[in-house]
Amino acid sequence: MNDQAFMARALQLAQLGLCTTDPNPRVGSVVVRDGVIVGEGVHWWAGEAHAEVNALRAAGERARGATVYVTLEPCSHHGRTPPCVDALIAAGVARVVVGMEDPNPRVAGGGVERLRVAGIPVETGVLEPDVRALNPGFIRRMRSGRPWVRVKLASSLDGRTAMASGESKWITGPAARRDVQHWRARSGGILTGVGTVRADDPHLTVRLTPAEVAADMGMDFDAFPQLGAAAIRQPLRVVIDSKLQTPVSARLLDGNPVLVLTAQDRLDSEHAEALRGAGARLESVPLRDEGRLDLSAVVERLGALEVNELHVEAGAGLAGALARWGLVDEWLFYLAPCLMGSAARPLLDWPVQHMAERAELDVFAVDRVGDALRLRAYPLPAADSV
């Protein structure tokens, strides 16, 4: 096996932390001696051992003189855990192969440099595009301070999301709705608007078990008992609500984290106190554009709260506003095999008058999910690559 094959295994391991590692990146590692893997490691949860440390522990004395493959540059600073480069040096490894340098300014090449100063050869950039694809939110947040914004929309083939009356259940079938659960599970936050809360009264929770997540990734759940000890981390639910109209009886006020973003002058009202009493956290965001919340400030605030990937499930108004403001990094479309007609509600509130103003997309993945098509696309000009 070559470097790419061993790094591919490390990447496969990294995926096991897809729904557990936030706000940290998903990282996997393998220790190889004489062409044989002698230790494997996953970073499972923030504050616990990193992947390469877990792999070294699994390898034990066999790590001395071995090559360590790790998807992200080993850390060289004291954060929630001690520096991983110290563990690699102490283990006496002979070589380290890194998928990509850590975009965290506190590391950013420092880990590689310390290993080289210690006399350990390091190779970087092996399967780097795959590492980037696994950690778009962490990379974006480290570089810009804001999360990767992924907007999910479900529509008929003629681009309609609800009947004129507002009826929308269900456009897509059970398979597509289950698939959405995985996108929720990997996200640090789920964003919606108060209109969706009032109309649909959603929970916006993740309703999967770790075993289901592992099985859907094609991983052997029984081989990784750590998954059995992990509950799915519920993302922070975030409601855009400039006039503070979220009902106290809303089902998303279920004990899991909820943040309601509103205007400053709404924070001292009786309704605000009632929402706090129901378990919501309230914060103000500056207003812009006819009394609407400044969505750039919203996204920046969620980056400050260490949200890596922001999953948006909202109506045409909020989804369209995010698009108009250039805040969408990725579109996630589910197209159901039906037609709903011209009176039904459109996919986006985004008035375009001329062909030259149309928004073009780079569709990079098309998959069949049950009876629906799932399209993933980047806006063009493409969002800054991760």
N, C-alpha and C positions, 0 to 999 in steps of 0.2 A: 504493500500500500504506500502511496505517496503523501506528500503534505496536504494536498487537496482532499484526499479521501479521509484522512484523520480529522481535518478541520470540518469536513462535512458531518462527521460523527459528533464533534463538539457542538456544531450548530443544531443538530437534532436534539441533543441534550438541552441546549439553551431554550428550545421551544417549550420544554416542560415548565419553565417559569413564566410562561406567557401571561398567566392570570394572577400571579402571586408576587412578583418582584417589585412592583411600583412602590416608591418613585425611582428605584434603581433600574438599570438596564437588564435585559435577559442575557445571561452569559452561561456558556458551557465550556468544559475543559476535559481533555484526556491526557493521560501520561502514557508514553509509548517507550518501550525498551526492547531493543532487538527486534523491531518490527511488530511487536505485540502490545496491545493495550493492557496496561497493568493497573490502571486506576481511572475512574471517571468521576466527574463532579458537576453539579448544577448549583447555580445561585438560586435559592428557593425564596427567601424573604429578606427584605431590607433589615439590616441590623444583625443578620446572621452571616456565617462564613461565606466567602465568595467561592466561585466555581473552582478556581485553581487550588485553593486551600482544601476544599473537599476532595478534589482529585488526588492531591498529594497524600492526604490522610488515607484514602483508599489504597494507594500504592505502597505506602510505608517505606521500608528500606529500598524497595525496588525503584524508587524515584531517583536514587543517586545514579548519575550518569545517563539519565533518560532525557527524552525530548518531551516538553510540555506544549500542548496545543491549547490555546485559549482564544475565544472569539473576540474578546475586547482586551485592550492593553491592561496589564496588571496595575493596580493602583499603587502609588508611591507615597501616599499621605495617610494620616490618621483621620478617618471619618467615623462611621459607625463601627468599623472594625479596623484592626491594625493593617499596615501596608502589606499587600500580597507579595511585593517584590522581596521583602525580608524572608517570607516563608520559602520562596523559590530558591533564594541564595542559600539559606540554611539547609535546604534539602539536597543541595549539591547537584542540581540538574545540569545537564550538559548543553542544552539548547532550548530556546523558547520560540515558538511560532505563534504570531498574533494575527487575528483577523483584521482588525483595524485599530488605529490609535484612538484613545479615549477622547471624546470631544469636551469632556469636563475640563475647564481651564485649570483646575487644581492638579490634573494629571497631564494631559496634552503632551505626550512624549516623554514626560519625566520618568515614567516607569520603565520604558524601553532604555532610556539613557542610563538609569541606575543599574540595570542588568548588564549592559555593555561595559560600564565602568568596573563591574565585578568580574569581568572576564567571561560572561555568558553570551554567546552569539545569539542574536535575535533577528528573525525575519518577520516583516510586517506585510499587510495587504493581501493575505491569502483568503480568497473568497470574500473580499471586502464588500462587494455589492449585496451579497446575501446577509451579511451582518447588518448592513444599513437597513435592508428591508425588514429585518426582525425588530429593529429598534428606532423606527422613524421619530417617535415622540421624544424619546430621551435625547436623541441627537439634536432635534429641533430646539428643545428647551435649553440644552446646554449652549447652543449657539445664538439663540435669539431671545430666550427668556419666555417663549410662549409654546403652548402645546401644538402637536400635529392635529389639525381639525379635519375630522372625517364626517361627512354629512350623509346620512342614510335616508333614502327616499324609496317608497314603493308606489308603483303606478300601473295603470293599464297600458296596453301597447300604444294607445293614443294619448299617453301622457297625462292621465287624469288620476287624482288621488282620493276623491270623495265625490259623492253625488251632490247636487246643488243643495240638498237639505242638510248636508254634513255627514250623512251616513257613509262609513268607510270600512266597516268590519264585515268580511275580511277581503281585501283585494288579493293578497297572496295566500298560499296554502300553508299547511303545518310545517313542511320542510323548510320553507323560506323563513318562517317565523322562528323556528328553532335555530337556523343559521344566524339570525340576528343576535341571538343570545351569546354566541361566541364573540361577536364584535363588541357587545357590551362588556363581556367578561374581561377582555384584554385592555379595556379602557380605564383610565384613572378618573374620568368624569363623564357624565351623560348630561347633555344640555338640551333643554326644551323651553318652550314659551308658555306663558300663562294661558294663552288661548287653547293650547293642546291640553293643559292640565284641566281647564274648565270644561272642555268639550268631551274629552276621552277619559278623564280621571285615571291615568295610567299609574302603575307601580314603578315602572322603569328599573326594576331589579333584575339581577341575574338569577335565572332559575335552572341552573345546571349544577351537577356535582363534579368534583375533580375527576372522578372515574369517567364521566361522560366527555369531559374536555380531552382527557388523555386518549380515550378510544377514538374520538373524532379526528385526532391528530395521527392516528395509526400507531400510538405508543402502547407498550405493554404496561398497564396500570399496576399489575402485581409486582413488576420488577422494581418499582419505585415506591416503597412504603411511605416516603415523605408526603406523597400526594394524599395518602389516606389520612394524614394528620392535618391536612390543610382544608379549611373551608374556603369556598370561593369568596374572594375579597369583593365586597359590594362597592362599586364606584360611587363617588360623590355625585348625587343628583343636583343639578343646578337649574333654577327656574329664572328666566328673564321676565321681570314683572315690574315695569316702571311705575304703575299706579297701585301696586300692592293689592291685587285682586285674587291672590291664591286662596282658595277656601280652606278654612281650618280643618274641614272634614276630608280634605284631599287624601287619596289612598297612598300617595308617596310619603306622607308623614307617618311612616310605619316604624320608626325607631332607627332606621338606617340613615346615614348622613344626608342631609338636605341643606342646600344653600340657596336662599332666595335673594336675588340681586334686584335692587329697586332704587328709586330716587332718594336723595338725602332727606327731603321733607316728609317722607313716608315712614321714617324709622321710629318716630315717637308717637305714632297713632295707637289707638286701642287695638286695632286689628293687628298691628305689628306685635304688640304684647301677646295677643292671643296666638299668633303663629309661633312665637318663641315658646310659649307654654305648650304648644303641640309638638315641639321638638325641632323646629326649623331654626337655622342660623340666618340672620339677616345682615346684609352689607349694602352700602350704597355705592353706586357707580355714577360718574358724570353723565349728564344728559347731552344729547346731540340730535340734530335733525328732527325738529318738531316734537320735542319731548320724548324721543326714544332714547334708550340707553346707548351709550357709546360702546359699540361691540368690540372695537379694538381694545378699550380699557377692560372689557369683560375677559377677553382672551388673555391679556397680559396678567390680570389678577389670577386667573386659573393657572397660568404658568408659575406665578409666585407661590401658589398653593401646591406646587410640585405635581401637577397633572401632566403626564406625558402625552397621552393620546386622549383627545376629547371627541367623544361620539355624540353626534347631534341627531336627535329624533324630534323633529318639529314640523310645523305646518309651513305652508307656502310663504308666509310673511317672513318668518325668521330665517328660513333657509335661503330665501331670495335676498334678504338683507346681508347675510354673511357672504353670499356670492358677490353682490354689488360692491361690498367693501373690500373684496379681494382677500378674504380670510379663510377660504376653503382650500385645503391642501389636497383633499381626496374626496371623490364622490363614490358612493356605494348605492347603486341603483338595483332594485328588484323589479323586473318587468313581468307582470302577470299576463297569461294568455287570454285576455278579454279586451273588449272595447266598451267604454262607458259613455261615449257621446259628448257632443259639444256643450251641453248644459252642465256637465260635471266640472268640478273644481280643478284648476291647473296645478302642475307640479311645483311651480315657483311663481312668486310675485316678483316679477323682474321685467318691467316694461321695456321692450326693445322695438324701436321704430324702423330701423334700417338693417339690411343684411350685413353691412359693414360693422354693425355693433354686436352681432351675434357672438356668443361665447363658444369657442371651440375647445374640444376636449381630446385628450390622448387616452383612448380606451386601451388599457394594458392587460386586462384579464376579462374573459367572458366564460362563465360556468353555468351549467344547468343545476338548479337546486330544486328538486321536486319538479313541479310543472312550470316553474318560473325560470327566467334568466337572471343571473346576477352579473352586473357589469361594474368593474372598478375603473375609475378614470381620474386622471390629473387634469386640472385646468391648463389651458394654453393661453399665453406663454406659460410654460410649466412653472409650478411653484419651485422655489429654491430647492435643489436636490438635497437629500439627506445622505 
